[in-house]
Amino acid sequence: MSIDFEVTMNEYLPLRDVVFNTLRRAILRGELKPGERLMEIQLANKLGVSRTPIREAIRKLELEGLVLMIPRKGAEVAEITEKNLRDVLEVRCALEELAVQLACERIDKAKLQDLHAAAEHFREILDSDDITAIGEADEAFHDVIFAATDNERLIQLLNNLREQMYRYRIEYLKKKECHPQLLEEHAAIIEAIEAHDKEKATQITTQHIANQANTVGDTLRHR
């Protein structure tokens, strides 16, 4: 098993959650490859834990779509497929279009300041090689827009889709040549929200997600 990670204990989290976070991070970073089998005994030895939290973590990863249970073979890391990409991003597009429209109507000065700050943080962190931190900064930018909707049900739906979106977000952010375009799109979204221009904000958001779908889809086709 060609992975290089270790459990970082957190006194505030149960062991099963620490193991889950560790395995999830390894999958998203590519340390555990699509199609790779997850052997409970090997993982338990690697992480220095018993098989029980490994089994619980794998079950949770299966619910998130990051792991598949194969009859007579056991658990393996789920492949990233074009269909899964399309399914997730179609739903994301519909929800984020609604979110940006509501944000245009409801955003206040404090949230607008938060949005500018999140965009600047994303810009600054792009210079690092920490893909996880870059992904979290991109997520944080969109989270401010979601919060500005003041619609708890919409925020809940987006949060439920968060893990599925995150895997494709990371794949996209690995393409450094796309970073300048991302910065331009973030700036354009902010400008449209500031102007309360729902049509323009929706158009940019749609294109923002379409660019991700096209880039990641092209990567999958050429693997």
N, C-alpha and C positions, 0 to 999 in steps of 0.2 A: 504494500500500500504506500504509494508515493505521496505522502502528505507531510507537512511540517507545521504542526500547530500544537498548542498546549492549552489546557484548561486554566483560565485565570479565575480563581475563586472569588466570589462576591458574598460577603456575609449577609447581604440582604436578599439573596436569591436562593431558592431551593436548588439542590445539586442537579436535579433533572433539567431545570431551566438554564443552568450554567452549561451543561453538556449540550442542550439544544442550541443555545446561542453559538457555541463553539463549532458545532457541526454545520449549522446554517451559514456561518461566516465562511467556513471552508468550502462549502458548495458555491456560494456567491463569488468567492475569489478565484474559484477554479482549482483549488487544492484537491478537492474531490471532484473528479471529472464526470460529465454526463455518461451514464451507462456503467459507472464503476459500482461494484457490489459493496454493500456496507455489512461487513462481518462483525457481529456483536462482540465476539471474543477478541478479535484483533483490535477493534476500537476501544474496548474496555482496557486492554493492556496498554494501548498507546496513550490513553488519557488517564490511566491510573485510577479507574473507578470500577464499580461492579457492572454487571450486564443490565441490571434493572433500569438505571437512568438512561443507558444507551437505548434500550428497548422503548422507553417512554418518549425519548427524544425523536426516534425514528418514526414513531406513530404520529407525533405532532408534525413532523416534516412531511409526512404523507398527506395529512390534512391540508397543508399549504401547497401541495402540488410539487414540492421539491424532491420528493422520494416516491418511487413506485414499488409496490409489493408484487413480485412476480411469482406465480405458482411454481412450487418445487425448486425455486432459486433463492427466494428471500427478497431482501430490500436492495434497491439500487438507485443511484442518483438519476432523477428524471432527465430525459433528453430535452433540449430546447428545440422545439419544432416550430415551423412556420405557422401551423394552425393554432397552436397555443398562443403564439405571439399575436396573431390576428384577433383571436377571441378576447384576449386580455385588453389589447389596445383599443378595440372597438368599444368595449364597455368604458374604459378609461376616458376615451374621447367624449362620449356622451355625458359622462358625469362632470368632466372638467369644463366642457362647454357651458353647462348649467352653472357650475361654480363661478366661472369668470363673469358670466352675465349678472349673477346675483351680487358678486363683488363690486361690479360697476355701479350697482344701485345702492349698496349698503356700506361700502368701506368708509371708515372714519379716518381722521388725521393720524391717530396713533397706529392703526393698522397699516396705513400708507407708509409711515416712517419705518415700521417693521419690514415692509416689503422691500423698500430701498436698502435697508440694512442687510436683509437676507440675500439680495442680489449682489451686494458688494462683497459679502462674505464668500459667496460662491465664486465670484471673480478672483478673489485673493487665493482661495484654496486650490484653484485649478493649476497653479504653478507647482503644487506638490505631486508626489507620486502615490499618495494614499488614496486609492480608488474608493475605499469604503467611506472615508471622510468626504470625498467629492460627492459621492452618491447621497450621503446624509445631508450635505449642504443643498443639493438640488431638491431633495425632498422637502427640506425646511422652507425653501422659497415657495413651493406649491402649497405647503401647509398654511402659510400666511394667507394665501388667497382663499383656501377652504375656510379658515377661521373667519375671514371677512364676510362670508355668506350669512353667518349667524343662523345657519340651518343645521341643527344637530343631527338630523336623520341623514342628510347628505354627507356630512363629515363622517358619520359612522359607516356608510356604504363605501366611501373612499378608503377609510382605514381598513375595512375588511378586504379590500383589494390590494392593499399596500404591499404585501409580501410578493404577490404575483407580479406587480408592476416593478418592484425593486430589482428583480433578476434581470429584466430586460433593460431597465435604466442603467444598470452596471455595465451590461454588454455595450450599450450605446456610448457611455462615458469613457470606455476604454479607447474609443476612436478620437485621438487628440485633434485630428484634423477637423472634427465637428465642433470643437469648443468655441471658436470665434462666432460661429452661427448661433450656438446656444446663448451666448452672451447678448447677441443682437436681438434674439427672440425674447429673452427675459426683459430687456430694456423696452422693447416694443409693447409687450404685455403691460408693463407698468404704465407706460405713456397712455395706452388706451384706457386703462382703469382710472387713471387720474382724470382723463377727459370724460369719463362716464360714457365712453363710446362702446356700447355692447356689441355692435356689429363688427367693428374692427377687432375688439378683444377676442371675440369668438373665432374670427377668421385666423388670427395669429395662433391661437391655441390649437385649432384644428391642424394647421400646418406644422406646428411645433411637434405634435404627436405623430403626424404622418411622416415627418423626417426621421423620427426614431424608428418607426415601423419599417420604412424603406431601407435604412442603413443596417439595422439588425437582420432584417430579412435577407438582404444581399449577402451578409456575412454567413448566414446559415446555408444559403444555396451554394456557397463556394467552399464549404468545409469538406 
